[in-house]
Amino acid sequence: MKILYILATLMLIGIFLMFVSSFKVLDTLEAHKKMSRFRSKTVIVSPLTKAYVLAGYVGMTFFVVGAFGSIFVLFQVMNRRW
């Protein structure tokens, strides 16, 4: 059952990464919008924004791996009991 705690922790880390990175990306885009004098439709993506987007994808991966892993472990435990 320790593996379920590890997978739950992995899911929580994933949720945290997705939550924080989404707010950081939106904050970065909003700051760029305010600083821009011209209302051009092109958005310059900075390396910092790319890092936040990558962190969001890593968080999503952690969450999905934790969810599917815990489902798999629960099916294994149920099969052993019966």
MOSUL-V760792 format. One record per residue. N is the residue number from 0. RES is the residue in one small letter. SS is DSSP state (2 for helix, 1 for strand, 0 for the rest). PHI is phi in degrees with one decimal (NA if undefined). Layout:
BEGIN
N;RES;SS;PHI / N;RES;SS;PHI
END
This chain:
BEGIN
0;m;0;NA / 1;k;2;-64.2 / 2;i;2;-64.6 / 3;l;2;-67.4 / 4;y;2;-66.1 / 5;i;2;-65.1 / 6;l;2;-68.1 / 7;a;2;-66.0 / 8;t;2;-64.4 / 9;l;2;-62.3 / 10;m;2;-66.6 / 11;l;2;-66.3 / 12;i;2;-63.4 / 13;g;2;-63.6 / 14;i;2;-62.6 / 15;f;2;-62.5 / 16;l;2;-62.8 / 17;m;2;-64.7 / 18;f;2;-64.8 / 19;v;2;-67.8 / 20;s;2;-67.9 / 21;s;2;-66.1 / 22;f;2;-68.4 / 23;k;2;-66.9 / 24;v;2;-64.0 / 25;l;2;-63.6 / 26;d;2;-67.4 / 27;t;2;-65.4 / 28;l;2;-66.7 / 29;e;2;-66.7 / 30;a;2;-65.5 / 31;h;2;-65.4 / 32;k;2;-67.1 / 33;k;2;-71.9 / 34;m;2;-77.2 / 35;s;0;-75.2 / 36;r;0;-84.5 / 37;f;0;-94.7 / 38;r;0;-89.2 / 39;s;0;-80.0 / 40;k;0;-88.0 / 41;t;0;-85.5 / 42;v;0;-113.4 / 43;i;0;-83.9 / 44;v;0;-93.3 / 45;s;0;-86.3 / 46;p;2;-61.6 / 47;l;2;-67.3 / 48;t;2;-65.5 / 49;k;2;-62.2 / 50;a;2;-66.7 / 51;y;2;-67.1 / 52;v;2;-65.4 / 53;l;2;-62.8 / 54;a;2;-63.6 / 55;g;2;-64.3 / 56;y;2;-67.1 / 57;v;2;-65.1 / 58;g;2;-63.2 / 59;m;2;-64.8 / 60;t;2;-64.2 / 61;f;2;-59.3 / 62;f;2;-64.5 / 63;v;2;-67.3 / 64;v;2;-64.1 / 65;g;2;-65.2 / 66;a;2;-68.8 / 67;f;2;-68.0 / 68;g;2;-65.4 / 69;s;2;-70.6 / 70;i;2;-63.7 / 71;f;2;-61.8 / 72;v;2;-66.1 / 73;l;2;-63.9 / 74;f;2;-65.9 / 75;q;2;-65.4 / 76;v;2;-66.8 / 77;m;2;-66.4 / 78;n;2;-69.3 / 79;r;2;-72.2 / 80;r;2;-77.2 / 81;w;0;-104.3
END
